[in-house]
Structure formats: structure tokens, C-alpha cells
Amino acid sequence: MSQANIPNITPEISIDRDDVINLLLISIAFEELGLAHIINAEGEKIQYVLGTLRSSPKALPDLKDLLKINNSVQSTLETVLKKELLLQTKLKNILEILE
């Protein structure tokens, strides 16, 4: 995966309006990428517990363990959803600047 081309920022910052907008959009993109990795990890957690991954344990979990994992995944996804709503607001504000 290639790295984003972010301007060199030193204590003597000299960026124009376009650079600011690009940096804001880049920050949203990086946060979205991080959230995508979190969602993927939660999916793999469920697959591991259900035994559908190669590295899964041989013994299947009982109902109590399944419910515990389900609650953990649900809590994490609720947090991701909240972050997505904040990013949507951030993007909306950037788009308003462009108008």
C-alpha cells in the first residue's frame, strides 16, 4: 500500500487553503482506513470463535462464550459507528468550506 503525499510541515508552517483542505481530507481517509481495519478484526474474531478460520481452536465455544464475544463485537461496532458519524460531520464541514 502506498503512502499519502503529505506536505512537509515544519514549525514555520506555510500552507495555503488548498493544502489545508487536502490535509483535512487525508485525515478523514486515514481514520476511515483505521476503522476498516477494526471492523475486519471484529469479523475475524467472530470467525475464529465459530471455527471458520484455519487457526481456530478445535473445541467449539459454549453459548455463554458466544454471547460474550457477541457483546464485545457489538460494543466495538457501536463505537465505530459513532466515529463514522463524527467523520461524516467533519466531511460535511469541509464541503461547506469549498462552497
Wavefront OBJ file of the C-alpha trace (Angstrom):
o trace
v 0.000 0.000 0.000
v 1.403 3.393 -0.937
v 1.734 6.273 1.487
v -0.147 9.525 1.039
v 1.785 12.537 -0.189
v 1.529 14.887 2.792
v 3.251 18.266 2.593
v 6.324 18.768 4.773
v 5.096 20.632 7.848
v 7.724 22.397 9.966
v 7.351 24.877 12.835
v 7.285 27.564 10.137
v 4.058 26.461 8.533
v 3.381 27.819 5.096
v 0.337 26.162 3.589
v -2.428 27.619 1.516
v -6.162 26.980 1.563
v -5.931 24.041 -0.839
v -3.266 22.382 1.305
v -5.470 22.751 4.388
v -8.446 21.185 2.625
v -6.278 18.339 1.319
v -4.841 17.676 4.786
v -8.335 17.572 6.272
v -9.482 15.115 3.608
v -6.364 12.988 4.167
v -7.078 12.892 7.896
v -10.589 11.596 7.197
v -9.225 8.964 4.807
v -6.697 7.703 7.378
v -9.361 7.487 10.062
v -11.649 5.578 7.686
v -8.816 3.175 6.914
v -8.246 2.601 10.618
v -11.943 1.938 11.188
v -11.970 -0.527 8.284
v -9.151 -2.462 9.969
v -11.084 -2.509 13.241
v -14.228 -3.812 11.500
v -12.172 -6.508 9.770
v -10.592 -7.562 13.067
v -14.015 -7.888 14.675
v -15.172 -10.080 11.791
v -12.119 -12.273 12.181
v -12.787 -12.505 15.910
v -16.227 -13.963 15.180
v -14.808 -16.318 12.548
v -12.163 -17.521 14.995
v -14.701 -18.285 17.698
v -17.017 -20.067 15.265
v -14.147 -22.178 13.994
v -14.173 -20.966 10.385
v -10.541 -19.783 10.383
v -7.634 -22.188 9.934
v -6.112 -21.116 13.230
v -9.381 -21.576 15.158
v -9.452 -23.793 18.241
v -10.648 -27.362 17.852
v -13.306 -27.132 20.563
v -16.358 -25.013 19.834
v -17.354 -22.443 22.467
v -20.468 -22.766 24.559
v -23.403 -20.358 24.411
v -22.042 -18.209 27.257
v -18.782 -17.632 25.385
v -20.607 -16.851 22.140
v -22.774 -14.259 23.858
v -19.723 -12.704 25.481
v -17.952 -12.375 22.108
v -21.136 -11.055 20.514
v -21.439 -8.327 23.164
v -17.792 -7.397 22.698
v -18.161 -7.095 18.913
v -21.416 -5.167 19.250
v -19.821 -2.684 21.639
v -16.859 -2.143 19.336
v -19.083 -1.672 16.282
v -21.232 0.840 18.165
v -18.081 2.842 18.884
v -17.055 2.610 15.220
v -20.495 3.857 14.199
v -20.152 6.884 16.476
v -16.771 7.659 14.939
v -18.263 7.333 11.448
v -20.920 9.901 12.344
v -18.212 12.304 13.523
v -16.270 11.792 10.298
v -19.407 12.439 8.275
v -19.852 15.740 10.101
v -16.201 16.612 9.521
v -16.574 15.910 5.794
v -19.774 17.951 5.628
v -17.962 20.897 7.209
v -15.123 20.603 4.689
v -17.583 20.562 1.822
v -19.198 23.721 3.205
v -15.769 25.401 3.150
v -15.457 24.527 -0.534
v -18.699 26.327 -1.363
l 1 2 3 4 5 6 7 8 9 10 11 12 13 14 15 16 17 18 19 20 21 22 23 24 25 26 27 28 29 30 31 32 33 34 35 36 37 38 39 40 41 42 43 44 45 46 47 48 49 50 51 52 53 54 55 56 57 58 59 60 61 62 63 64 65 66 67 68 69 70 71 72 73 74 75 76 77 78 79 80 81 82 83 84 85 86 87 88 89 90 91 92 93 94 95 96 97 98 99
